[in-house]
Amino acid sequence: MEAEDRGLNKGREEGKLEIAIDLFRQGAITEEVAANAAGISVEELRKAILVS
């Protein structure tokens, strides 16, 4: 869990996570591409989407 938190924090710090989630929600990119762009796993992306 701690490693996941670090990954999410890293993505948030760089602003990549929010951008990736926005693009995913708009249908511009797939879930896998969004996770890769944010530097996190697909599972971590799914959790971040639920929280946001």
C-alpha positions as a Python dict, from the first residue, in 0.01 Angstrom:
ca = {
    (1, 'M'): (0, 0, 0),
    (2, 'E'): (280, 240, 85),
    (3, 'A'): (442, 184, -255),
    (4, 'E'): (109, 258, -422),
    (5, 'D'): (77, 581, -225),
    (6, 'R'): (426, 686, -333),
    (7, 'G'): (339, 614, -696),
    (8, 'L'): (20, 816, -678),
    (9, 'N'): (195, 1103, -502),
    (10, 'K'): (470, 1105, -764),
    (11, 'G'): (213, 1128, -1042),
    (12, 'R'): (21, 1400, -862),
    (13, 'E'): (333, 1604, -791),
    (14, 'E'): (412, 1623, -1159),
    (15, 'G'): (49, 1693, -1255),
    (16, 'K'): (51, 1396, -1487),
    (17, 'L'): (-209, 1199, -1298),
    (18, 'E'): (-481, 1462, -1326),
    (19, 'I'): (-410, 1516, -1695),
    (20, 'A'): (-411, 1143, -1763),
    (21, 'I'): (-742, 1097, -1579),
    (22, 'D'): (-900, 1388, -1768),
    (23, 'L'): (-789, 1251, -2104),
    (24, 'F'): (-911, 903, -2010),
    (25, 'R'): (-1251, 1035, -1902),
    (26, 'Q'): (-1282, 1223, -2232),
    (27, 'G'): (-1211, 900, -2417),
    (28, 'A'): (-898, 1042, -2577),
    (29, 'I'): (-671, 769, -2437),
    (30, 'T'): (-711, 419, -2298),
    (31, 'E'): (-677, 321, -1936),
    (32, 'E'): (-340, 160, -2006),
    (33, 'V'): (-205, 471, -2181),
    (34, 'A'): (-330, 693, -1898),
    (35, 'A'): (-158, 477, -1637),
    (36, 'N'): (165, 472, -1836),
    (37, 'A'): (157, 849, -1884),
    (38, 'A'): (112, 902, -1511),
    (39, 'G'): (386, 653, -1428),
    (40, 'I'): (159, 424, -1225),
    (41, 'S'): (-6, 86, -1269),
    (42, 'V'): (-354, 45, -1415),
    (43, 'E'): (-476, -70, -1074),
    (44, 'E'): (-340, 246, -912),
    (45, 'L'): (-504, 454, -1184),
    (46, 'R'): (-839, 289, -1118),
    (47, 'K'): (-808, 370, -747),
    (48, 'A'): (-715, 730, -826),
    (49, 'I'): (-1017, 764, -1053),
    (50, 'L'): (-1247, 639, -777),
    (51, 'V'): (-1099, 888, -531),
    (52, 'S'): (-1110, 1186, -766),
}
